Amino acid sequence: MRTLLLLLAAPLIGWAADKPVDAGPYVPSPQSVVSDMLKLADIGPQDFVIDLGSGDGRIVLTAAKVFGASGFGVEIKDELVKLSNAAAQKEGVAGRVRFIKADLFKTDISKATVLTMYLLPDTVNMLKDKLLGELKPGTKVLSHDYPLSGWIPEKYVQMDLEDKVKISGVTTTLIYLYMVPARVQGRWSASVPASVGKGPLTLNLKQQVTRVSGSARLEGREAVLEDLKIRGDRISFRLAGRKVAFAGTVKGNAIEGQVDAGGAKSPWRATLGK
Ligand SMILES: C[S@@+](CC[C@H](N)C(=O)[O-])C[C@H]1O[C@@H](n2cnc3c(N)ncnc32)[C@H](O)[C@@H]1O
């Protein structure tokens, strides 16, 4: 990591509005890491891949050529953008992928179903708000070597690669796979079937990115939400002290799903309070 930091140390100062971007030198991911990243995300023809800081385009080109995906790369260095677009033409995937010269911080990433990056640790972390603000719940985020602090990865792979010694000074290579969670923080009012209880159910959810905790109020009693999990737009939990398991899909300000009360399954719906 020390050498990569040195290599790329001419920092990404100037990413803020109106300042010129100094992106530092270009360091490609070894091709085996590119393949491993894309396999880890289980990408396919249905995916739209965006690589932030796309270098010579290898991640998006491989996603298109090997996995049939479409997408784009954003890169600040003009010569790398030209090289990548020429490679896309030559390899017959220019209809599905393109490379644009732009500052990644100012690029709309909302179309991604898979977002990839191999950037400085500070840059990766400066992107967290942008990722949460623009990416749809369920979007997969892959980071080569550097984690998003405070996010719990879905998957995490560590390997040793001789190729990395000249880049980072060590053989250790890490790939982190995250899934963008739906935002569920707040007070929700739910209608539940009689098999669960009488009257409305109130849920109070607290969220820190991928970590969620909360409590419920039903029939005048408070219950902790157990096994509360959020994965993309899917949420599930159990009510402590009752044999009921909720599962649902978050759709903006609503959750719709099924509740299993001792084997009897019924629909339930919740809406986010103002
Ligand atoms: C370590 S290289 C990774 C290249 C490629 N993603 C790969 O994995 O092979 C990082 C790339 O990000 C580009 N970059 C850094 N900051 C950027 C910014 N703010 N906007 C666009 N590109 C940027 C650099 O020019 C460099 O080519």
The ligand as a Tripos MOL2 file, in Angstrom:
@<TRIPOS>MOLECULE
LIG
   27    29     1     0     0
SMALL
NO_CHARGES

@<TRIPOS>ATOM
      1 C1         -5.0330    3.3050  -10.1340 C.3       1 LIG1
      2 S1         -5.6730    3.7800  -11.7300 S.3       1 LIG1
      3 C2         -6.8470    2.4950  -12.0230 C.3       1 LIG1
      4 C3         -7.1980    2.3300  -13.4870 C.3       1 LIG1
      5 C4         -8.2450    1.2640  -13.7690 C.3       1 LIG1
      6 N1         -9.4860    1.5360  -13.0650 N.3       1 LIG1
      7 C5         -7.7350   -0.0920  -13.3810 C.2       1 LIG1
      8 O1         -8.1590   -0.6000  -12.3290 O.co2     1 LIG1
      9 O2         -6.9060   -0.6610  -14.1030 O.co2     1 LIG1
     10 C6         -6.6770    5.1810  -11.2810 C.3       1 LIG1
     11 C7         -7.0900    6.0370  -12.4610 C.3       1 LIG1
     12 O3         -8.0240    7.0010  -11.9740 O.3       1 LIG1
     13 C8         -7.8240    8.1950  -12.6980 C.3       1 LIG1
     14 N2         -8.3870    9.2730  -11.8730 N.ar      1 LIG1
     15 C9         -7.9820    9.6450  -10.6420 C.ar      1 LIG1
     16 N3         -8.7270   10.6740  -10.1980 N.ar      1 LIG1
     17 C10        -9.6480   10.9280  -11.1300 C.ar      1 LIG1
     18 C11       -10.7060   11.8720  -11.2260 C.ar      1 LIG1
     19 N4        -10.9560   12.7470  -10.2420 N.pl3     1 LIG1
     20 N5        -11.4800   11.8430  -12.3260 N.ar      1 LIG1
     21 C12       -11.2370   10.9610  -13.3410 C.ar      1 LIG1
     22 N6        -10.2270   10.0550  -13.3080 N.ar      1 LIG1
     23 C13        -9.4310   10.0420  -12.2260 C.ar      1 LIG1
     24 C14        -6.3260    8.2710  -12.8790 C.3       1 LIG1
     25 O4         -5.9660    9.1320  -13.9540 O.3       1 LIG1
     26 C15        -5.9710    6.8160  -13.1360 C.3       1 LIG1
     27 O5         -5.9380    6.5180  -14.5020 O.3       1 LIG1
@<TRIPOS>BOND
     1     1     2 1
     2     2     3 1
     3     2    10 1
     4     3     4 1
     5     4     5 1
     6     5     6 1
     7     5     7 1
     8     7     8 2
     9     7     9 1
    10    10    11 1
    11    11    12 1
    12    11    26 1
    13    12    13 1
    14    13    14 1
    15    13    24 1
    16    14    15 ar
    17    14    23 ar
    18    15    16 ar
    19    16    17 ar
    20    17    18 ar
    21    17    23 ar
    22    18    19 1
    23    18    20 ar
    24    20    21 ar
    25    21    22 ar
    26    22    23 ar
    27    24    25 1
    28    24    26 1
    29    26    27 1
@<TRIPOS>SUBSTRUCTURE
     1 LIG1         1 GROUP 0 **** ****
